[in-house]
């Protein structure tokens, strides 16, 4: 199936900058085995650690502003979506199992609100953020974070889940820790990077310094989509 994503939803912005800025994103969650069978060498009654890291090119992020409608309610804050083209050097492991960038599967909250990874704050160095990402290698699945409907609207939640084979045993844990660290801009200039901030960026405030209102078209590739 071919997924073509166009950010034509009112209230969306595309981040642009003079040079690419890349940050390293690290996700870590300790998961308890639920069920009677081991998952990827991790035995029942014990726990394992889901470790995922990847480099993220912050150019071209699509900002879906707070209040945007989804199938689970309006967004409670700005959501920052990135396509697979912004992700590189992905490493994901739990027990004996590993996933790679080919296992990244799109997440869709509704048509026009689709990405390969979502953040609920700007992914700047040192930011406190939740993310939502889905890795699938057949029946071997890893969920990084997730989305949940609350009284305030759709929010991202901090947790990790791993499903193996047999499906009735799985690993679950919360909260997860998300760390964003610095990588030099690709133009070789020094510094914390174009999107790094020395002061917190308000969750509901678009980054007008680097934002360009209008149509932003995400690249497309053939793969499955996780519809929420």
C-alpha positions in Angstrom: 0.0 0.0 0.0 1.3 3.4 -0.9 0.9 6.2 1.7 0.9 9.7 0.3 0.8 12.3 3.0 -0.1 16.0 2.4 -0.1 18.5 5.2 -3.1 20.5 4.0 -4.8 20.6 7.4 -5.5 24.1 8.6 -3.1 25.1 11.4 -0.1 23.1 10.2 3.3 24.6 9.7 6.5 23.3 8.1 9.9 24.0 9.8 12.6 25.1 7.5 16.1 26.3 8.1 19.3 27.3 6.3 21.1 24.0 7.1 20.0 20.7 8.4 20.2 20.2 12.2 20.4 16.7 13.4 19.7 15.6 17.0 20.0 12.1 18.6 16.8 10.7 20.1 17.1 7.9 22.7 14.1 6.0 24.1 14.5 3.7 27.1 11.8 1.7 28.9 12.1 -1.2 31.4 9.4 -3.7 30.4 7.9 -6.5 32.6 7.0 -9.8 30.9 3.3 -10.4 31.1 2.2 -14.0 30.4 3.8 -17.5 30.8 6.2 -17.5 27.9 9.6 -15.8 27.4 9.9 -13.1 24.9 13.1 -12.8 22.9 15.0 -14.6 25.7 13.5 -12.6 28.6 11.8 -14.9 31.0 8.4 -14.5 32.6 8.5 -12.8 36.0 11.6 -10.8 34.9 12.1 -7.6 33.0 14.1 -6.4 30.0 15.0 -3.0 28.6 13.7 -1.7 25.3 16.4 0.6 23.9 15.9 2.6 20.8 18.0 5.4 19.3 18.0 7.2 16.0 19.2 10.5 14.5 16.5 13.0 13.6 16.9 15.7 10.9 14.8 18.5 12.4 14.3 20.2 9.0 10.9 19.8 7.5 9.0 18.9 10.7 5.3 19.3 10.3 3.6 21.0 13.3 0.0 20.1 13.9 -1.2 22.8 16.2 -3.2 22.2 19.4 -6.9 21.9 18.8 -6.5 20.1 15.5 -9.2 17.4 15.1 -8.3 13.7 15.2 -10.2 10.4 15.4 -9.5 10.4 19.2 -10.4 14.1 19.8 -8.6 17.4 19.4 -4.8 17.6 19.9 -4.1 18.8 23.5 -0.8 20.4 22.4 1.2 21.0 19.3 2.3 17.7 17.7 5.6 17.6 15.7 5.5 14.9 13.0 8.5 13.6 11.0 8.6 11.3 8.0 11.0 8.4 7.5 13.2 10.6 5.4 14.1 12.5 8.6 15.2 9.3 10.5 18.6 7.6 10.2 21.0 5.3 12.1 18.1 3.7 13.9 18.9 1.0 16.5 16.3 -0.9 18.5 16.7 -3.8 20.8 14.9 -5.9 23.4 16.4 -9.1 24.6 17.7 -11.0 21.6 15.4 -9.1 19.2 16.5 -6.1 17.1 14.6 -3.9 14.7 15.9 -1.6 11.9 14.7 1.4 10.0 12.9 -0.9 7.5 10.5 -1.8 10.4 9.3 1.7 11.0 5.6 1.8 10.3 3.6 5.0 9.8 1.1 6.2 12.5 -2.1 7.9 11.3 -4.5 9.7 13.7 -6.6 10.6 10.6 -6.1 11.5 7.0 -3.6 14.4 6.8 -2.2 13.7 10.3 0.3 11.0 9.6 3.9 10.6 10.5 6.6 8.0 11.2 7.3 9.6 14.6 5.4 12.1 16.6 6.6 14.3 19.5 4.4 16.4 21.8 7.0 19.2 22.1 9.6 20.6 19.8 12.5 18.0 19.6 15.2 20.3 20.8 18.3 19.4 22.8 17.4 18.8 26.4 13.6 19.0 25.8 11.2 17.0 28.0 9.0 15.2 25.5 6.9 12.1 24.8 7.1 10.4 21.4 5.0 7.9 19.5 6.7 5.4 17.1 5.8 1.9 15.9 8.2 -0.8 14.8 6.9 -4.0 13.2 8.8 -7.1 11.9 6.0 -9.5 11.2 4.4 -10.4 14.6 7.4 -8.9 16.4 6.3 -5.5 17.4 7.6 -2.6 19.5 5.5 0.3 20.5 7.3 3.5 21.7 4.9 5.6 23.5 1.3 5.9 22.3 -1.7 8.2 22.1 -4.6 8.3 24.5 -7.8 10.3 24.7 -8.1 12.5 27.8 -10.4 15.2 29.1 -7.9 17.7 27.7 -7.8 16.0 24.3 -5.4 13.6 22.5 -2.2 13.2 24.4 1.0 11.2 24.0 1.7 8.7 26.8 5.1 7.6 28.1 5.4 3.8 27.9 6.9 1.0 26.0 5.4 -2.3 24.7 6.9 -5.3 23.0 4.9 -8.2 21.4 6.5 -11.4 20.3 5.4 -14.9 19.3 3.2 -16.3 20.8 1.1 -13.1 20.9 -0.5 -13.8 24.3 2.8 -13.0 26.1 4.0 -9.4 25.9 6.2 -6.9 27.7 4.9 -3.7 29.1 6.4 -0.8 31.1 6.0 2.9 31.9 7.2 5.5 32.2 9.8 5.6 29.4 12.7 8.0 29.3 13.2 10.1 26.1 16.5 11.9 25.8 17.4 14.3 23.0 21.1 15.2 22.7 23.1 17.3 20.3 24.7 16.5 16.9 26.5 19.2 15.0 24.6 20.7 12.0 25.5 19.1 8.7 27.1 22.3 7.4 29.8 21.8 10.0 29.0 25.0 12.0 29.5 24.8 15.8 26.9 24.9 18.3 23.9 23.3 19.9 22.0 23.4 16.5 19.4 25.5 14.9 16.5 24.1 16.8 18.2 23.9 20.2 16.9 26.3 22.8 18.4 27.8 26.0 14.9 28.6 27.3 11.8 26.3 27.2 9.6 26.6 24.1 5.9 26.9 25.1 4.1 23.8 24.0 1.3 25.8 22.3 3.5 28.3 20.6 4.6 27.4 17.0 8.3 28.1 16.2 7.6 31.2 14.1 11.3 31.9 13.9 11.7 28.8 11.7 8.2 28.1 10.6 6.8 28.7 7.2 3.0 28.6 6.9 1.6 26.8 3.9 1.5 23.4 2.3 4.1 20.9 3.3 4.3 17.6 1.5 5.8 14.6 3.2 7.7 12.0 1.2 6.0 8.8 0.6 7.1 5.1 0.6 5.3 1.8 0.4 4.5 0.2 3.8 1.8 -0.4 6.3 0.1 2.4 8.3 -0.9 2.1 11.9 -4.3 3.8 12.0 -5.3 5.0 15.4 
